[in-house]
Amino acid sequence: MLHHVSIRTADIHRAIDFYQLLGFEVSDRFSTGYTLACWLEGQQGRLELIQIPQPAPAPDAFGDEHYVGYYHLSFDLGETGQTLPQWLRQFEQALGQIGHSLKILLPPEQQMIGDRLYEVAFIADLDGLPIELIRPLPRQPNP
């Protein structure tokens, strides 16, 4: 069982604000011995945020086709009544209300994965790390 995913951030308070908009809540705050850290729980999982003093820019995992390593987090939006573009507009407004702007790395598009059709988009978190948003489209009845 996966325990958590750890994300190093330049500003833990800003990162908390962002991930709360994605449905996470702070469950524990602690120190790693030299910096602030916390666990966020939600979306049937746990994230660990660690604030990095004097952070360097993150590598461009999305834009560098030769990058090797962790690529992105992916969030399933489920079969909601909203399309992915509608969801993104609502998220962008909520992000704007807390003083941040949305960076879209890949606008919504449809993609076949296995036998399912999905709406897929990529955004960046406030540190520039890629996040995939995926929404399964309703299955069409077979004729």
Solvent accessible surface area in square Angstrom, and as a share of the most:
residue,aa,sasa,rsa
1,M,237,1.06
2,L,140,0.70
3,H,104,0.47
4,H,59,0.26
5,V,47,0.27
6,S,57,0.37
7,I,11,0.06
8,R,159,0.58
9,T,3,0.02
10,A,41,0.32
11,D,53,0.28
12,I,6,0.03
13,H,106,0.47
14,R,69,0.25
15,A,6,0.04
16,I,11,0.05
17,D,54,0.28
18,F,1,0.00
19,Y,2,0.01
20,Q,66,0.29
21,L,59,0.29
22,L,9,0.05
23,G,41,0.39
24,F,5,0.02
25,E,106,0.48
26,V,38,0.22
27,S,52,0.34
28,D,68,0.35
29,R,159,0.58
30,F,74,0.31
31,S,72,0.46
32,T,55,0.32
33,G,73,0.70
34,Y,144,0.55
35,T,14,0.08
36,L,87,0.43
37,A,4,0.03
38,C,1,0.01
39,W,64,0.22
40,L,0,0.00
41,E,69,0.31
42,G,20,0.19
43,Q,99,0.44
44,Q,194,0.86
45,G,38,0.37
46,R,59,0.21
47,L,8,0.04
48,E,21,0.09
49,L,0,0.00
50,I,27,0.13
51,Q,48,0.21
52,I,26,0.13
53,P,73,0.46
54,Q,179,0.80
55,P,65,0.41
56,A,86,0.67
57,P,128,0.81
58,A,44,0.34
59,P,89,0.56
60,D,90,0.47
61,A,13,0.10
62,F,60,0.25
63,G,54,0.52
64,D,64,0.33
65,E,156,0.70
66,H,147,0.66
67,Y,66,0.25
68,V,138,0.79
69,G,51,0.49
70,Y,208,0.79
71,Y,96,0.37
72,H,64,0.28
73,L,38,0.19
74,S,59,0.38
75,F,21,0.09
76,D,90,0.47
77,L,29,0.14
78,G,25,0.24
79,E,107,0.48
80,T,58,0.34
81,G,87,0.83
82,Q,54,0.24
83,T,54,0.31
84,L,0,0.00
85,P,49,0.31
86,Q,78,0.35
87,W,41,0.15
88,L,8,0.04
89,R,137,0.50
90,Q,102,0.45
91,F,9,0.04
92,E,82,0.37
93,Q,123,0.55
94,A,29,0.22
95,L,1,0.00
96,G,44,0.42
97,Q,154,0.69
98,I,70,0.35
99,G,65,0.62
100,H,46,0.21
101,S,93,0.60
102,L,21,0.10
103,K,122,0.52
104,I,78,0.40
105,L,46,0.23
106,L,52,0.26
107,P,82,0.51
108,P,43,0.27
109,E,83,0.37
110,Q,116,0.51
111,Q,79,0.35
112,M,119,0.53
113,I,76,0.39
114,G,75,0.72
115,D,111,0.57
116,R,38,0.14
117,L,65,0.33
118,Y,40,0.15
119,E,18,0.08
120,V,2,0.01
121,A,0,0.00
122,F,17,0.07
123,I,0,0.00
124,A,4,0.03
125,D,8,0.04
126,L,34,0.17
127,D,37,0.19
128,G,39,0.38
129,L,50,0.25
130,P,9,0.06
131,I,1,0.01
132,E,22,0.10
133,L,0,0.00
134,I,24,0.12
135,R,18,0.06
136,P,13,0.08
137,L,27,0.13
138,P,73,0.46
139,R,148,0.54
140,Q,145,0.64
141,P,118,0.74
142,N,143,0.73
143,P,180,1.13
